[in-house]
Amino acid sequence: MMIVTTALFGALLAPSPALSGPRMEALVPAAVMAAAQAEPIARTSVGMRVRIEEQPIPGPRLQAKPVADPGRAEAIVRVLNVFPHGSGWRYNLEVTPLVEGTLDLGTLLEPAEAGATWDAPTLEIEVEALLPAGVVEPNDLDVPAPDEVGGYGAGMTLLGILWALGLVALVTVGRRRGDRVENASPEAPLTLADRLAPLVERARSGELDTAQQAELERLLLAHWRDRRNLSATPVAEAVALLRADEEAGPLLLQLERWLHRPGSEADAVDLGALLAPYRGTPDPGGQRG
């Protein structure tokens, strides 16, 4: 590194007949710059990009030297901006050092114009190592076990426990429901009395229409003709016989009174007694729905 003493600096600035005019103006900036380079222009670490702004460099316009093998290069240099600066240029540079120690930026630049000559100044950059002294490889990464990452193992264990509890609850509830269904008493089938009751009630209140009256007569005649073996007997003769029947007669005669004389003795009639002979007979129309 060039060191400029106070005496030399004064000698360079002292007027001399031999150094007057344009030669003196060109020499002074070069001397000042040489003295200024006693300190590094930047400090960084290996691999850490550093930006150098407004750096004056005398001589022709410069560019970064091409790098044939980046893996073997000391640094990667990029020229971001160039501005005129007196007899030289002023640069914005970006430097990524790849080795530790003192890096001379001047050796990584060259004239942009082919064939131009240039006396490269010393532009030092101090590069510190990232690893401690004597260590040539990074420390092994401390990779936590999978059970420690985000509580994954504990979460999966908890999820498994909850799943098992849900399965047990599902099986238990299903078994209890099955037991209740098995233990529940079956619903009694619909009887003929159940079918006749609403029709007889409408007949007593005088609200039985023609279709319902036909259905009521059909149910009664079919039931008693089958019970009394009157299937081959003409209908008119069978009806006459059933009016006189001890079980069939009461409801048939009462229906005739209500149909021909609506409202007569309606409140005094016991419907339960009239329908009693039909309670043990299943409904021919089907089961309860």
Residue pairs with C-beta under 8 A, 6 or more apart in sequence:
1 37
1 38
1 122
1 124
2 34
2 37
2 38
2 122
3 38
4 31
4 34
4 35
4 38
9 31
9 35
12 27
12 28
12 31
13 28
13 31
15 24
16 24
19 27
26 87
29 58
29 86
29 87
29 88
30 58
33 56
33 58
33 121
34 121
37 121
37 122
37 123
37 124
40 102
40 124
40 125
40 126
41 52
41 55
41 105
41 123
41 124
41 125
42 50
42 52
42 95
42 125
42 126
43 50
43 125
43 126
43 127
43 128
44 50
44 95
44 97
44 125
44 126
44 127
44 128
45 97
45 127
45 128
45 129
45 130
46 97
46 98
46 99
46 100
46 127
46 128
46 129
46 130
47 96
47 97
47 98
47 130
48 96
48 97
49 94
49 95
49 96
50 94
50 95
50 96
50 97
50 125
51 80
51 92
51 93
51 94
51 95
52 91
52 92
52 93
52 94
52 95
52 105
53 92
53 93
54 90
54 91
54 92
55 90
55 91
55 92
55 93
55 123
56 85
56 86
56 88
56 89
56 90
56 91
57 88
57 89
57 90
57 91
57 106
57 109
57 121
57 123
58 86
58 87
58 88
58 121
59 88
59 89
59 111
59 118
59 119
60 111
60 112
60 113
60 116
60 118
61 82
61 89
61 111
61 112
61 113
62 79
62 82
62 89
62 91
62 109
62 110
62 111
62 112
62 118
63 79
63 109
63 110
63 111
63 112
64 77
64 78
64 79
64 108
64 109
64 110
65 77
65 108
65 109
65 110
67 73
67 76
70 76
73 98
74 97
74 98
74 99
74 103
74 108
75 95
75 96
75 97
75 98
75 99
75 103
75 105
75 108
75 125
76 95
76 96
76 98
77 93
77 94
77 95
77 96
77 105
77 108
77 109
78 93
78 94
78 95
79 91
79 92
79 93
80 91
80 92
80 93
80 94
81 91
81 92
82 89
82 90
82 91
82 92
83 89
83 90
83 91
84 90
93 105
95 103
95 105
95 108
95 125
97 103
97 125
97 127
99 127
100 127
100 128
100 129
101 127
102 124
102 125
102 126
102 127
103 124
103 125
103 126
103 127
104 122
104 123
104 124
104 125
105 123
105 124
105 125
106 120
106 121
106 122
106 123
107 120
109 120
110 118
111 117
111 118
131 137
131 138
146 152
146 153
147 153
147 154
187 288
188 288
189 282
189 283
189 287
189 288
190 282
190 283
190 285
190 286
190 287
190 288
191 278
191 279
191 280
191 281
191 282
191 283
192 219
192 223
192 278
192 279
192 281
192 282
192 283
192 284
193 275
193 276
193 278
193 279
193 281
194 283
195 219
195 283
195 284
195 285
196 216
196 219
196 220
196 275
196 278
197 271
197 275
199 208
199 212
199 215
199 216
199 219
200 216
200 251
200 255
200 271
200 274
200 275
201 271
202 208
202 212
203 213
203 216
203 255
203 258
203 259
204 258
204 266
204 269
204 271
205 266
206 258
206 262
206 263
208 216
208 259
213 259
216 255
219 284
220 242
220 248
220 251
220 252
220 255
221 235
221 238
221 239
221 242
222 284
223 278
223 281
223 284
224 230
224 238
224 242
224 245
224 248
225 231
225 233
225 238
227 248
228 238
228 241
228 242
228 245
228 248
230 238
230 241
230 242
233 241
239 252
242 248
242 249
242 252
243 249
243 252
243 253
247 277
248 277
250 273
250 274
251 274
251 275
251 277
254 269
254 274
257 264
257 265
258 264
258 266
